[in-house]
């Protein structure tokens, strides 16, 4: 994606966040609106720095939990909250804490599959989340997890070590990137479909 597409996407989800907030003021018991709100927060969190991203993801989870209080069988909310927990897991360097988030994601993905067994996205998410702890370990071992801004390499670092580390982790980094991209695209498509006016009869 180029910068223009990123800006358009950000503008779309920024509008969606404002629309969801306005709708919530009018009707706080609208589970569909809360789900859209959580989905938009999940999307916008993907382009934030790690600390802001975690805050947005926690906010998304809060909105989605509120939607599930209204409708506990809302499969799309279950699926999105699973994605939010997966994202938090990858943002968390601590393996135990990350695994806890991946376990929560698995729980929500399983519930989404139980509610809509034929949904391939839900099935795929459930299958992929079982690989998340291993991928998390690889990502963080190779220094590809969230990095503090302004960090500099230590004196023991050399260009050859950096190149070797990069070559060893390219595949895992690519896989993680594709997983995050797929989740984002599916969330965006589902969100866009939910914004379409109902067909005329």
Secondary structure, 3 states (H helix, E strand, C coil): CCHHHHHHHHHHHHHHHHHHHHHHHHCCCCHHHHHHHHHHHHHHHCCCCHHHHHHHHHHHHHHHHHHHHHCCCCHHHHHHHHHHHHHHHHHCCCHHHHHHHHHHHHHHHHHHHHHCCCCHHHHHHHHHHCCHHHHHHHHHHCCCCCCCCCCCCCCCCCHHHHHHHHHHHHHHHHHHHHHHHHHHHHHHHHHHHHHCCCCCC
